[in-house]
Amino acid sequence: MRHIVSEKELHRLVRELARRTRHEIDKAEIAMDDFDGIAHKYDFKFAWQEMSLDKDGHYAKGVRIVTLNNRVMHLERRNFSFCHEFTHDRIDCDDALCEIIHEFTIDMSDEDMERLIERLCNIGAAELLIPSEDVRQVMLERGFSTTLISELCERFGASSIAVAFQMVNCASHDCYLVIAENQLVQPTAVHNQISLLNIKPINVPQEQLVIIYSGASSAARYSIKRNQALSNNHFLCGALHANEPVRGDARLPFASGNGWDVPCEALYFRGKVFAFFNRTQPMSNLQMPLF
């Protein structure tokens, strides 16, 4: 008889794998940004390669090669992307975990299976950089808010991107994470956004807030596509000119355009907008956990 674990259990297993891996790396006195050193220890190949800007990295399973995009200049993105691809390798080298994932995904579509694996690798990458138990304790004491990002970055010496992903990974409620930054966008890329407002597109590149990362809690059912240019009147744009978090109802930026309004909190930090869209209410710091 097949025994299929829950997705929550899969998350736990990947976090445990990442915790063990981080302990091994620390014991070997290898820094997490020493990509060559980590590759040597775990006997896989690491390389840089020029890729399209919508890809941060790639893992070649059969030959065990982790490749990062040398066009990505942000150190935070590089570090998180390496840990993401490295988690692909750690999972693939764990026969027991691979068998459990196979049983869980056997009836899934290719698209749903890929989405699950990517989520697991994001969870593993965040756990490599920031321990989840500590993050949960901080969220329980202080509440689930973008204001924790800077505090956790300082506490763990981690990137803002990794911290935000670990927060959404540790969240028990239905929520989505969006990380966006201003980029020069060609008119063809923003035409679909502004045509809805009956505005004639400008034929020169425009500065636009673009989603560079997105994530979701385990309770969420959907995903938000990366590399979307947000319209200039989207709620997240208001955070660009604020010195503190902005809060209000905002449209979930699904690529289909069929999102709905949910409570949102957005913060401009280290050149990016970090936003949590909460479909259900996060646990209050005044609430006692059931277990």
C-alpha positions in Angstrom: 0.0 0.0 0.0 1.3 3.4 -0.9 1.9 5.8 1.9 1.7 9.4 0.7 2.8 12.1 3.1 1.3 15.5 3.2 2.9 18.5 1.6 3.5 20.0 5.0 5.5 16.9 5.8 7.5 17.3 2.6 8.4 20.8 3.7 9.6 19.5 7.1 11.7 16.8 5.4 13.4 19.4 3.1 14.0 21.7 6.0 15.6 18.9 8.0 17.8 18.1 5.0 18.8 21.8 4.7 19.6 22.0 8.5 21.9 18.9 8.3 23.6 20.4 5.2 24.1 23.8 6.9 25.6 22.0 9.9 28.0 20.1 7.7 29.0 23.3 5.9 29.6 25.2 9.1 31.6 22.2 10.5 33.8 22.3 7.4 34.3 26.1 8.0 33.0 26.9 4.5 31.2 30.2 4.0 27.8 30.1 2.4 28.9 32.4 -0.4 31.9 30.1 -1.2 30.2 28.4 -4.1 33.3 26.6 -5.4 34.1 25.4 -1.9 30.6 24.0 -1.4 30.6 22.4 -4.8 33.9 20.7 -4.0 32.7 19.4 -0.7 29.5 17.9 -2.2 31.2 16.7 -5.4 29.1 18.6 -7.9 30.3 21.1 -10.6 29.7 24.8 -10.4 29.8 27.2 -13.3 28.9 30.7 -14.4 27.0 31.2 -17.7 25.2 34.0 -19.5 21.5 33.4 -19.5 18.4 35.4 -20.2 17.5 37.8 -17.5 14.4 35.9 -16.5 16.6 33.0 -15.2 18.9 33.2 -12.1 20.3 29.8 -12.3 19.9 26.2 -13.4 20.6 22.7 -12.1 21.5 19.9 -14.5 20.4 16.7 -12.7 22.1 14.0 -14.7 25.5 15.6 -14.6 25.1 17.5 -11.3 26.0 20.9 -12.5 24.9 24.1 -10.7 25.0 27.1 -13.0 24.4 30.7 -12.1 23.6 33.5 -14.5 26.6 35.9 -14.7 24.3 38.7 -15.9 22.6 38.8 -12.4 24.7 41.4 -10.5 22.7 41.5 -7.2 24.6 39.5 -4.6 21.4 38.7 -2.7 19.9 37.1 -5.7 23.1 35.2 -6.5 23.3 33.8 -2.9 19.7 32.7 -2.8 19.8 31.3 -6.3 22.9 29.2 -5.5 21.2 27.8 -2.4 18.1 27.1 -4.5 20.0 25.1 -7.1 22.1 23.5 -4.4 18.9 22.3 -2.8 18.0 20.6 -6.1 21.2 18.6 -5.8 20.7 17.8 -2.1 17.2 16.4 -2.8 18.4 14.4 -5.8 21.2 12.8 -3.8 18.7 11.7 -1.1 17.2 8.5 -2.4 14.7 8.2 0.4 13.4 11.7 0.0 13.2 11.3 -3.8 11.1 8.3 -3.4 8.7 10.1 -1.0 8.5 13.0 -3.5 7.8 10.6 -6.4 5.0 9.0 -4.5 3.5 12.4 -3.6 3.7 13.7 -7.2 2.8 10.5 -9.2 -0.7 11.8 -10.1 0.3 15.4 -10.6 0.6 17.2 -13.8 4.1 18.2 -14.9 3.3 21.9 -14.2 2.1 21.1 -10.6 5.0 18.9 -10.0 7.5 21.5 -11.2 5.8 24.1 -9.0 6.1 21.9 -6.0 9.8 21.1 -6.6 10.5 24.8 -7.0 8.7 25.6 -3.7 10.7 22.8 -1.9 13.9 24.3 -3.2 13.0 27.7 -2.1 12.2 26.3 1.3 15.6 24.5 1.4 17.5 27.6 0.3 15.9 29.8 3.0 16.6 27.1 5.6 20.2 27.0 4.6 20.5 30.7 5.3 18.1 31.3 8.2 16.8 28.7 10.7 13.0 28.4 10.6 12.6 27.7 14.3 14.1 31.1 15.1 12.0 32.9 12.5 8.8 31.3 13.8 9.6 32.4 17.4 10.3 36.0 16.2 7.0 36.1 14.3 5.1 34.7 17.3 6.6 37.4 19.5 6.4 40.3 17.1 3.7 39.4 14.6 3.8 38.7 10.8 5.0 42.0 9.2 7.4 43.4 6.7 9.0 45.3 9.6 10.7 42.1 10.7 12.7 41.9 7.5 15.4 44.4 8.5 15.5 43.0 12.0 16.0 39.4 10.8 18.6 40.5 8.2 20.7 42.0 10.9 20.1 39.2 13.3 21.2 36.4 10.9 23.5 38.4 8.6 21.2 37.2 5.8 19.9 38.8 2.6 16.5 40.5 2.6 15.3 38.1 -0.1 16.2 35.0 1.9 14.5 36.5 5.0 11.3 37.3 3.2 11.1 33.8 1.7 11.8 32.2 5.0 9.0 34.3 6.6 6.4 33.2 4.0 7.7 29.6 4.2 7.1 29.7 7.9 3.7 31.4 7.8 0.8 29.2 8.8 -1.9 31.3 7.0 -2.7 31.7 3.3 -0.4 34.4 2.0 1.8 35.4 -0.9 5.1 37.2 -1.1 6.1 39.6 -3.9 9.5 41.2 -4.2 9.7 43.9 -6.9 12.2 46.5 -8.0 12.3 49.3 -10.5 13.6 48.4 -13.9 13.7 49.9 -17.4 11.0 48.1 -19.3 10.5 48.0 -23.1 7.1 49.4 -24.2 6.0 45.9 -25.5 6.4 44.5 -22.0 4.2 47.2 -20.4 1.7 47.6 -23.2 -0.7 44.9 -21.7 -0.6 46.7 -18.3 -1.4 50.2 -19.6 -3.8 49.2 -22.3 -6.3 48.3 -19.7 -6.3 52.0 -18.7 -6.8 53.1 -22.3 -3.4 55.0 -22.2 -1.4 55.2 -25.3 2.0 53.4 -24.8 5.2 55.5 -24.9 7.7 54.2 -27.5 10.7 54.5 -25.2 11.8 52.3 -22.2 10.1 53.2 -19.0 11.0 52.7 -15.4 8.5 50.2 -14.1 8.1 48.2 -10.9 8.8 44.6 -11.9 8.2 41.4 -9.9 11.7 39.7 -9.5 10.6 37.1 -7.0 7.4 35.6 -5.7 6.5 33.0 -3.1 3.6 31.5 -1.3 2.8 29.9 2.0 2.0 26.2 2.2 -1.7 27.1 2.7 -1.8 29.1 -0.6 -3.3 27.4 -3.7 -1.8 29.5 -6.5 1.4 31.2 -7.6 2.4 34.6 -8.9 4.5 34.8 -12.0 7.8 36.6 -11.9 9.0 39.3 -14.3 5.7 41.0 -14.5 5.7 44.8 -14.9 3.1 46.3 -12.5 0.9 49.2 -13.6 1.9 52.6 -12.2 -1.2 52.8 -10.1 -0.7 49.4 -8.4 -0.7 49.6 -4.6 2.9 48.4 -4.3 4.1 51.5 -6.2 3.0 53.6 -3.2 5.7 51.9 -1.1 8.4 53.4 -3.2 7.9 56.9 -1.7 7.2 55.8 1.9 9.7 55.6 4.8 7.6 53.0 6.6 5.3 50.1 5.6 2.1 50.9 3.7 -1.0 48.9 4.4 -4.3 48.5 2.7 -6.3 46.2 0.3 -4.4 45.4 -2.9 -5.0 43.3 -6.0 -3.1 40.0 -6.1 -0.9 40.4 -9.2 -1.7 37.1 -11.0 -0.5 37.1 -14.6 -4.1 36.3 -15.7 -5.3 39.6 -14.3 -8.0 37.7 -12.4 -6.6 38.5 -8.9 -8.8 39.8 -6.1 -8.2 42.4 -3.4 -6.7 41.2 -0.1 -5.1 42.9 2.9 -1.5 43.8 1.9 1.5 45.3 3.6 4.4 46.6 1.5 7.8 48.0 2.5 10.6 49.6 0.5 13.9 48.2 1.7 17.3 47.9 0.2 16.1 49.1 -3.2 13.2 46.7 -3.4 9.6 46.5 -2.5 8.7 43.6 -0.2 5.0 42.8 0.1 2.9 40.2 1.9 -0.6 39.6 0.5 -2.7 37.9 3.2 -5.7 36.0 2.0 -6.4 34.9 5.6 -5.3 36.6 8.8 -1.9 35.8 10.2 -1.7 34.6 13.8 -1.6 37.6 16.1 1.3 37.9 18.5 -1.4 38.1 21.2 -2.7 34.6 20.3 -1.4 31.5 22.0 -0.4 28.6 19.6 -2.4 25.4 20.0 0.8 23.3 19.9 
